[in-house]
Amino acid sequence: MSEQHNIEWKEIWKNEYLKWICGFANAHGGKLIIGKNDNGEIVGIENHNKLLEEIPNKIQNHLGIICDINLHEKEGKHYY
């Protein structure tokens, strides 16, 4: 899966990505994949369990929407 208008890769989570999620929600949907670099390589996420709880709460509190977040693991590296 490569980056497209509805798929974006980010190495780390930043609260400013709530804008991307809002844009996806107002369009035809999309995927924000955290833990991959711009080349699509998995770099992993530190504190992935903590973020697995924090990110959905931030999305719901700031945007008022419920979002699916799926934790994946490949070669010992976690990404969403």
N, C-alpha and C positions, 0 to 999 in steps of 0.2 A: 504494500500500500504506500503510495507516494503522496507528498503534499499536493493538495488541490485547493480549490476555493472553499471546500467544506471539510478539509482535513488539515490540521496544523500541528507540527511537532515543536515541543518546547523541552529544554533540558531540565528546567526546574519550575516549580510553581511560583507564580507571582500574583498578588491580588489583582493586578491590572488585567489579568486574563479573564476576569469577570466580564469585561467588555466583549471579548471574543464569544463567550458563552451566551451573552445577551444577543449578540448578532446572529449566532447560530439559531437561537430560540425564535428570533423574529423572522428568520428566513426559512429554509427548507431543512433545517437541522445541520448537524455537523459533528465532527470529532476533534477534540483537543487532546493530543496524546502527550502526556508529561513523562519525561525520562528518555526521550530520543533526541538526538542532535539533528541539525539541518540536513545531514546526509542519510537520516533514517536509521542510524546505528543506535542501539540501546546503550545508554550511559548509566541508567539506573537512578533511583531516587533514594536519598537519605531520609530517614524517619518516615518510611512509606506507611506504616501503620497509623501514625499520628495524623498524617495528611489524609488518609482514607476516611477519617472521621471529620476532620476540619473542613475539607473542601466542600462536601455536600451541605454542611451547615452554613458556610459562607454563601453558597449559591442560593440556598433557601432564604437566608436572612436578608441578603442584599437584592436578590432578583425576584423572590417569591415563587420560584419554580423548584420542582424536585427533579434531580438529575441522576442518572445511573452512572456509577463509577465502578469500573472493573479493574481489579489489580491483576496484573500478569507478571509472570516470571520467566526469564530465559537466561540460561547460563549463569544462574545465581544473581541476576540483576532484576530488580522490580521496576515496573512502569505501569502507568494507567492509560 
